[in-house]
Amino acid sequence: MAGKAKSVSHTPVAATRMSDVAYERILEGLFDRRVPVGAFVSQNELSAIVDVPIAPLRDALRVLEAEGILTIHPRSGIQFVRPGMELTRATYQFRSIIERSAIRVFAEQGDEAVMNALEMRHSRLVRRVEREGVGKEQLEEMDALETELHGAIVGALRNPLIDSTYRRMHNYLRLLRLDSKLTSPIMIRTLKEHLDILEACGTRNADSAEAMLLAHFQAAMQRNLGLV
C-alpha cells in the first residue's frame, strides 16, 4: 500500500514539470521564429516543433491562452497573437502603471552599486556599437541590459505578485520586437535613454527619473510602431 501511494504522489509533480518545459519551449519556438508570429497550427504540429508530448502541451497552451499569447480553437488549432497597435499600446500602458511607482522607489532607495554597474555597461555598449555596429554579442548585451535595468526598477517595490506579473508581460515585449530591426542608431538612442534614467536615479531625483522613464516609454512605443 505504501509503495502504491508513493507512486501516485509523484505523478502530478512530473506532469507539472513537463508542462513547465512545454511552456518554455513554446515561447522559445515563438521567439526564435520556429513558430511564426500570428501562425495557425494544430496541436500535433506544435508538439513536433517543440518536441513535447500532447498532454503537457495542452496544459501549457491553457496557461499561454490565459496570458494572451495565443487562442485555442477547439477541433481546429492554435492561433498565436500577431503584435499590432492595440497590443503595443496595452503593453506600454501596463509598463507605465507599474514602473512609474517603482522608479521613484528605485531612485530614492536603489542600490548605488547596481546603478553604477548598469551605467558603466550601458556606456561601454554605446562605445562598442558606435565603433563596430550591431552584432550578435551587442544584441545579447542589449537584451541583458534591458532586462536587468527594468528588473531592478520593478524589483525595488519588493512585491512578488508584481514581479511575476511583470515577467509574464516581458513576453509581450519580446513579441513586439520580433518584427523590429534594431539598427545602430536605434540601439544607441535606447541606451542613451537608459543612461538618462540612471543619471536621474544616481542623483536621487525621483521626479526627474520618472520623467526620463516616461519619455523612454513614449519613444520606445513609437519605435515599436515604426513611427520613428
Rosetta blueprint (number, residue, H / E / L):
1 M L
2 A H
3 G H
4 K H
5 A H
6 K H
7 S H
8 V H
9 S H
10 H H
11 T H
12 P H
13 V H
14 A H
15 A H
16 T H
17 R H
18 M H
19 S H
20 D H
21 V H
22 A H
23 Y H
24 E H
25 R H
26 I H
27 L H
28 E H
29 G H
30 L H
31 F H
32 D L
33 R L
34 R L
35 V L
36 P L
37 V L
38 G L
39 A L
40 F E
41 V E
42 S L
43 Q H
44 N H
45 E H
46 L H
47 S H
48 A H
49 I H
50 V H
51 D L
52 V L
53 P L
54 I H
55 A H
56 P H
57 L H
58 R H
59 D H
60 A H
61 L H
62 R H
63 V H
64 L H
65 E H
66 A H
67 E L
68 G L
69 I L
70 L E
71 T E
72 I E
73 H E
74 P L
75 R L
76 S L
77 G E
78 I E
79 Q E
80 F E
81 V L
82 R L
83 P L
84 G L
85 M H
86 E H
87 L H
88 T H
89 R H
90 A H
91 T H
92 Y H
93 Q H
94 F H
95 R H
96 S H
97 I H
98 I H
99 E H
100 R H
101 S H
102 A H
103 I H
104 R H
105 V H
106 F H
107 A H
108 E H
109 Q H
110 G L
111 D L
112 E H
113 A H
114 V H
115 M H
116 N H
117 A H
118 L H
119 E H
120 M H
121 R H
122 H H
123 S H
124 R H
125 L H
126 V H
127 R H
128 R H
129 V H
130 E H
131 R H
132 E H
133 G L
134 V L
135 G L
136 K H
137 E H
138 Q H
139 L H
140 E H
141 E H
142 M H
143 D H
144 A H
145 L H
146 E H
147 T H
148 E H
149 L H
150 H H
151 G H
152 A H
153 I H
154 V H
155 G H
156 A L
157 L L
158 R L
159 N L
160 P H
161 L H
162 I H
163 D H
164 S H
165 T H
166 Y H
167 R H
168 R H
169 M H
170 H H
171 N H
172 Y H
173 L H
174 R H
175 L H
176 L H
177 R H
178 L L
179 D L
180 S L
181 K L
182 L L
183 T L
184 S H
185 P H
186 I H
187 M H
188 I H
189 R H
190 T H
191 L H
192 K H
193 E H
194 H H
195 L H
196 D H
197 I H
198 L H
199 E H
200 A H
201 C H
202 G H
203 T L
204 R L
205 N L
206 A H
207 D H
208 S H
209 A H
210 E H
211 A H
212 M H
213 L H
214 L H
215 A H
216 H H
217 F H
218 Q H
219 A H
220 A H
221 M H
222 Q H
223 R H
224 N H
225 L L
226 G L
227 L L
228 V L
